[in-house]
Amino acid sequence: MGIGWREVLGLLVGLAICYGVISYAATNAPQNRETASEQTESEPERSTTERQQPAPAPPSPGGDTKTVTIRVTGYGGEPFSGEVVTLDSRHPVAGHVLTDYELEVRTGYPSADTVLATIQKTANDNNVLIVQVLDDGKVLKGESTNAPYGVVRLVWSTDEQ
């Protein structure tokens, strides 16, 4: 059993998305740091969970959909910015931890979805930043960083259930 054209195409699309996100983060890092510094000075820390809903993805042919949560958590009040990408949509994200983003994803063959979350700390500190994918409160996958201006890159597929 070898690798089919669908897997190769999916990998190429994922690679192209990753390249775009990393290029965006690299070219806009100084600007994001400046904006984050201004926001940190002018906004009080938030202790409650923020819920934001990106625009729903368009309906997909030949598959079901479900809603998952992308949770950005870690040290209270840690500022971040980045992007959450699926095969059908792209959502810029920014704020302070603890923030949840609800995201509609495609499930099942032949149109399983892939989620790429690239979130960068916008503070020069060693506080932890964690990005997780949750389904009905259950953590399906998570990644973290504690590097100053660190980047968390989380890739999750609905096939990973």
N, C-alpha and C positions, 0 to 999 in steps of 0.2 A: 504494500500500500504506500504509494508515494504522495508527494505534495501536489495538489491540484491547482489549476489556474486560479480558482477562487481564493485559496490561501495566499498565493503569490500576490494577487491583486490586493487583497486585504493588507498584507505586509507593506506593499508599496504605498498604499494610501496612508497607512499609519505612519510610515517613515516620512512621507511628505508633510503630514500634519505636525509631526514632532519637529522637523526642521523649521517649519514656519513659526511654531510657538517659541522654540529656542532662539531663533533669529530675532523675533519680536522682543523677547525678554532681554536679550543681549543689547539690542540697539536702544531700548527704552529704559534700561536700568537706571542711568543717572537721573532721568526725568522722573521716574517712579519714586526714587529715593527722595528727591526734592519735594514732590507732592506729598509723600508720606510724612516727611518731617513737618511740613506746614500743617497737615491734618492732625498729627499727634500733638502739636502745640496748641491747636485751637479747639479740639474736641475732647470732652471728658470720656473716661473709659466706660465701656458698657458692660454690665454684668449679666444681662439677660440674653437669651438666644435670639438672634435675628433670623427671620425666615424670608428668603427671597425666591421668587419663582421666575426662572427664565421663560421666554416665550416657548410654547410647546413645539415639539418637532412636528413636521408634516407627517400625515399618515403614511405608513409604509405598506408596500404591496407584499402580500404573502407572508404575513407574520403578525404576532400579537405584540402589544406594548404593555409596559408597566412603568410605574414611577419608582425611582430610587432616589436616595438622598446623598448628596455630596456634602460631607460635614468638614468644615475647617475649624479645628480646635487646637488647643495647646495652652500656653501660658496666657492668662486673662488679659485681654486688651491688645494682644500682639497684632500689629497692622500687617495686611497682606494685599497683594493684587495678583491677577493672573487671568487664566482662561480655562473654561471647561468646554471640551469639544466632543461631539459624537459624529457618527457618519453623516447625519443630516443637519447638524446645527453647530453653532459656535457662540459661546456666551462669555463676555468679559465679566470678571468678578473682582471685587475689591471690598475691603472693610476691615473689621477687627474680629478676632475670635471671641466667641463661639458664634459661627454663622452656618446655617444650613441652606443648601440650594436643592430644590426639588427638580428632578430631571426625568423626562419621559424617554425611555429607551425601547428599542425593538428587541423582541425575544424570539427564540426558535428558528429553526431552519426554514428557509434559506436566508433569512435576513437578520441574523443576530447582530447586535450592535456592539461597538467598542467605545468606551469612554476614556478620554485622555484629559486629565486634570493637571495643569501646570500652574502651581501657586508659589509665589515668591514672597519671602519676608521682606518688608520694606523698612526694617529697622536694623541697625548695626548692633545686635546683641546676641547673646547665646541662649536665648529662650527657645523652647521647643515649639515647633509648628507641625501639626499633624493633619493630614488629609485622608479622609476615609470615605468608602462607598458603603451605604447602609441600605438594607431592604427590610422594611417593617421593623426597624430598630436593631436588626442584627448586622454586625460589621462583617462585610464580605471581603474587604481588602483595605489596607492602610499603609501609608508611607509617612516618613517624618524627616525633619532636619532641625538642627540647633545651630547651624553655622550663621554668622552674620550675613544678612541679605541672602540666606540660603534658599534654594529652590527645591520644592517637592514635586516630583513627576510621578503620577500614578496612572497606570494603564490597566483597565479592567474590561473584560468582555462578558456579555451576558451568557456566554457559553461556559464561564468559569463556575457557575452555580455549584 
